[in-house]
Amino acid sequence: MTQSDTVATPFDTTTKPSRRSTGFRQPHRDTAIVRIAQVALGLILLWLWNFGATHGWLDPVLAKTPRQSWDYFVGAVESGELWSNAQATLTAVLIAWVLASMVGIVAGVALGLLPRTERVLTPFLEAANAMPRIALAPLFIVAFGINMSAKVALASTLVVFIVLASARAGVRSTDAEWLRLSTVLGASKYQLFLKVLLPVATPAIFSALRLGLIYALLGVVGSELISARNGLGQLVASYSATFQMQAVYAILILLALIAVALNQLMGLVERRLLRWQPPADH
């Protein structure tokens, strides 16, 4: 057998690429490094908080240690105080997010399809969006009372403009060449919308929905801080008034964890539903 006879065939197992290629292992390694760095940073922040509270870096009223906040958290969970108020907050968040998202998507897509109407309404939409929402909270409380409706109304005013703007921008970002080509090929207006405009706008809409969920939480908590019968924001206001800062810190951390969980959940849903998209470059 000559040297030329030893050329590998397509079935030669010696030429198959190894499954342990660095291309497969690199994403998992990067994820592990990021997670370790996140845990380390969290531990450092907790240590700084404890060190500052015990060494006089903070005002005595504010100087509450992580252990004190943890003790409150355990007691509030056992008593059911956190569960009931967290449920009230998250229920208002979900209602406001769903309602505002539906209105924002419909209005945004409609404005994207009707440029003349968009030019007429844009100044009024910008003026409404520029209003400080927190200033509207007393108005909603007077109009709806101290109940969930006031919280939903305030949060909805934050979410609707975010979703509206992204849906409108997503529709308007469609390549004009695609529209002309589809028209030449005989596509109807319904097919243009369903097969071209909507798929192009969907990623922008999902990004807005993800951001809108966090803003719904901010709006609900902001309304609860002003006046509410229940909710995590109402707990923060109540404990702040009595200078029980260990409880305030614990609730604020819980709100931050809820925001992270909601963001991660929406990111998972987005990746599942938009699997047809090419992966983003990191």
Buried (B, 14 or more C-beta within 10 A) or exposed (E): EEEEEEEEEEEEEEEEEEEEEEEEEEEEEEEEEEEEEEEEEEEEEEEEBBEBBEEEEBEEEEBBBBEBBBBBBEEBBEEEBBEEBBEBBBBBBBBBBBBBBEBBBEBBBBBBBEEEEBEEBEEEBEEEBEEEBBEBBEEBBEEBEBEBBBBBBBBBBBBBBBBBBBBBBBBBEBEEEBBEEBBEEEBEEEEBBEEBBBBBBBBBBBBBBBBBBBBBBBBBBBBBBBBBEBBBBBBBBEBBEEEBBBBBBBBBBBBEEBBEEBBEEBEEEBEEEEEEEEEEEE
